[in-house]
Amino acid sequence: MKYEILYGNAFPVVRCELERGEAVKAESDAMIAMSGALDIEGSMEGNFLGGLARKFLTGEKFFFQTIRAARGPGKVLLGPSTLGGVVDVQLDGSYHLRVQKDGFLAATSGINVETAMQNLMQGIFSREGLFVLDVHGRGTVFLSSFGAIHAINLAAGEEVVVDNGHLVAWPDYMDYHIEKASGGWISSMMSGETLVCRFTGPGVVLIQTRKPESFGQWLQGMLPPSVRQNRN
């Protein structure tokens, strides 16, 4: 399948060119437009319980949509529901990719999307929650974010500290642990970071350059005081 990511990091669109017999699956409502020769259908990934797990444990949508070129070749445009970047990741089947909730946009038919449980500390104190998406298989997966997506490539033994609201995806063979941003709790809270995630290489960590919580607080601050009071 040929594809291209259009329009940069603010309002990206993925254009896929499907040959007859090919298919691409995406999150529900991701299709913007498609050729008349293509067919679209709703489906669950795996079984009914898997759909429930994605919906209630990770916040993802219950159904996927599958676009098939059963009657002939065609093109389809796919887009995320939020502002921000889209990147393509090639998976060769040798590892699984952990993805934040709302981070999955689309994938080729060889990719499976399930749920994975983090350890208790990560689940309670990271913004990702106890369950994240577990993406695996062989093919291409398209990830979306809030803000642009930046890749941090770590060599063996190299460490990086990431604000836990900026994580997008990381390989399952990379572990991270939660720690205070500074030496003490008061200093950590005063820094505005409080808790952070420390990753150790080798591996690639994908992060987003903005986080929804901060943007939401900024928007609320721009509202007139009377509106803010009514919302509270």
Residue pairs with C-beta under 8 A, 6 or more apart in sequence:
1 16
1 17
1 18
1 19
1 22
1 24
1 108
1 140
2 16
2 17
3 14
3 15
3 16
3 17
3 88
3 140
4 14
4 15
5 12
5 13
5 14
5 15
5 86
5 87
5 88
5 142
6 12
6 13
6 14
6 15
7 13
8 85
9 84
9 85
9 147
9 148
9 149
10 83
10 84
11 79
11 83
12 79
12 80
12 84
12 85
12 86
12 144
13 32
13 77
13 78
13 79
14 77
14 78
14 79
14 86
14 105
14 106
14 142
15 75
15 76
15 77
15 78
16 24
16 67
16 75
16 76
16 78
16 106
17 73
17 74
17 75
18 24
18 38
18 67
18 68
18 69
18 73
18 74
18 75
18 76
19 69
19 73
20 69
20 70
20 71
20 72
20 73
21 69
21 70
22 68
22 69
22 109
23 66
23 67
23 68
23 69
23 108
23 109
24 66
24 67
24 76
24 78
24 106
24 107
24 108
24 109
25 43
25 45
25 64
25 65
25 66
25 67
25 106
25 107
25 108
25 109
25 111
26 64
26 65
26 66
26 67
26 78
26 105
26 106
26 107
27 60
27 61
27 64
27 65
27 80
27 81
27 104
27 105
27 106
28 42
28 61
28 62
28 63
28 64
28 65
29 61
29 65
29 81
30 65
30 78
30 79
30 80
30 81
30 105
30 106
31 40
31 65
31 67
31 76
31 77
31 78
32 77
32 78
32 79
33 76
33 77
34 40
34 67
34 74
34 75
34 76
34 77
35 73
35 74
35 75
35 76
36 74
37 69
37 71
37 72
37 73
37 74
38 67
38 68
38 69
38 71
38 74
38 75
38 76
39 67
39 68
39 70
39 71
40 65
40 66
40 67
40 68
41 65
41 66
41 68
42 63
42 64
42 65
42 66
43 63
43 64
43 65
43 66
44 50
44 51
44 62
44 63
44 64
45 51
45 54
45 64
45 112
45 113
45 114
46 112
46 114
50 114
50 115
51 62
51 63
52 62
53 114
53 115
53 131
54 60
54 61
54 62
54 113
54 114
54 115
54 133
55 61
55 62
57 115
57 129
57 130
57 131
58 101
58 115
58 129
58 131
58 132
58 133
59 101
59 102
59 129
60 101
60 102
60 104
60 133
64 113
67 76
78 105
78 106
78 142
80 86
80 105
80 144
81 102
82 102
82 144
82 146
82 212
83 146
83 147
84 144
84 145
84 146
84 147
84 148
84 149
84 208
84 210
85 144
85 145
85 147
85 148
85 149
85 208
86 105
86 142
86 143
86 144
86 145
86 149
87 142
87 143
87 145
87 149
87 151
87 206
88 140
88 141
88 142
88 143
89 97
89 140
89 141
89 142
89 143
89 169
89 206
90 139
90 140
91 97
91 111
91 135
91 136
91 137
91 138
91 139
91 140
91 141
92 138
93 136
93 137
93 138
95 136
95 171
95 172
95 173
96 116
96 134
96 135
96 136
96 171
96 172
97 134
97 135
97 136
97 141
97 169
97 170
97 171
97 172
98 116
98 132
98 133
98 134
98 135
98 169
98 170
98 171
98 172
99 132
99 133
99 134
99 135
99 143
99 168
99 169
100 128
100 132
100 133
100 167
100 168
100 169
101 128
101 129
101 132
101 133
102 144
103 133
103 143
103 144
103 145
103 168
103 169
104 113
104 133
104 135
104 141
104 143
104 144
105 142
105 143
105 144
106 141
106 142
107 113
107 135
107 137
107 139
107 140
107 141
107 142
108 139
108 140
108 141
109 139
110 137
110 138
110 139
111 135
111 136
111 137
111 138
111 139
111 140
111 141
112 135
112 136
112 137
113 133
113 134
113 135
114 133
114 134
114 135
114 136
115 131
115 132
115 133
115 134
116 131
116 132
116 133
116 134
116 172
117 123
117 130
117 131
118 126
118 128
118 129
118 130
118 131
118 132
120 130
121 177
121 178
122 128
122 130
122 176
122 177
122 178
123 129
123 130
123 131
124 130
125 164
125 178
125 195
126 164
126 167
126 178
126 195
126 197
127 164
127 165
127 167
127 211
127 213
128 164
128 167
134 172
135 141
135 169
143 149
143 168
143 169
143 206
145 168
145 206
145 208
145 209
146 208
146 210
146 211
146 212
146 215
147 208
147 209
147 210
147 211
148 208
148 209
149 168
149 206
149 207
149 208
149 209
150 206
150 207
150 208
150 209
151 204
151 205
151 206
152 160
152 162
152 199
152 204
152 205
152 206
152 207
153 201
153 204
154 160
154 174
154 199
154 200
154 201
154 202
154 203
154 204
154 205
155 201
155 202
156 201
156 202
157 200
157 201
158 200
158 201
158 202
159 198
159 199
159 200
159 201
160 198
160 199
160 201
160 205
161 181
161 196
161 197
161 198
161 199
162 176
162 196
162 197
162 198
162 199
162 205
162 207
163 193
163 196
163 197
163 211
164 178
164 195
164 196
164 197
165 211
165 212
165 213
165 214
166 207
166 208
166 209
166 211
167 197
167 205
167 206
167 207
167 208
168 206
168 207
168 208
169 205
169 206
170 176
170 199
170 203
170 204
170 205
170 206
171 203
171 204
173 203
174 199
174 200
174 201
174 202
174 203
174 205
175 199
175 200
176 197
176 198
176 199
176 200
177 197
177 198
178 195
178 196
178 197
179 195
179 196
179 198
180 188
180 194
180 195
180 196
181 188
181 191
181 193
181 194
181 195
181 196
182 188
182 190
182 191
182 193
188 194
188 195
199 205
220 228
220 231
223 231
